[in-house]
Amino acid sequence: MNTNLIATVACITVIAYLVGIVCKQLNSVPDKFIPCIVGIVGGILGVVGMYTIPDFPAQDILNAIAVGIASGLASTGANQIVKQLTQEE
């Protein structure tokens, strides 16, 4: 697997994760909307990545949006994994 592909997807995931953290800190954004927000941010970053990164894993806009959304939603999953593993029972 191409390491540039992994780095690209990881960058989108990290940026979406940071957006999720900011949304969590804003008390005006309900928690139920955070996955939608990070998914949308990921989709936007996927399109931006398609036009700016030469070896981006998608060559058309729909695949770029899909890669971005999946990467953005992965940030929510990563957050939940950490949260569940560190939670006291």
Rosetta blueprint (number, residue, H / E / L):
1 M L
2 N L
3 T H
4 N H
5 L H
6 I H
7 A H
8 T H
9 V H
10 A H
11 C H
12 I H
13 T H
14 V H
15 I H
16 A H
17 Y H
18 L H
19 V H
20 G H
21 I H
22 V H
23 C H
24 K H
25 Q H
26 L L
27 N L
28 S L
29 V L
30 P L
31 D H
32 K H
33 F H
34 I H
35 P H
36 C H
37 I H
38 V H
39 G H
40 I H
41 V H
42 G H
43 G H
44 I H
45 L H
46 G H
47 V H
48 V H
49 G H
50 M H
51 Y H
52 T H
53 I L
54 P L
55 D L
56 F L
57 P L
58 A L
59 Q L
60 D L
61 I H
62 L H
63 N H
64 A H
65 I H
66 A H
67 V H
68 G H
69 I H
70 A H
71 S H
72 G H
73 L H
74 A H
75 S H
76 T H
77 G H
78 A H
79 N H
80 Q H
81 I H
82 V H
83 K H
84 Q H
85 L H
86 T H
87 Q L
88 E L
89 E L
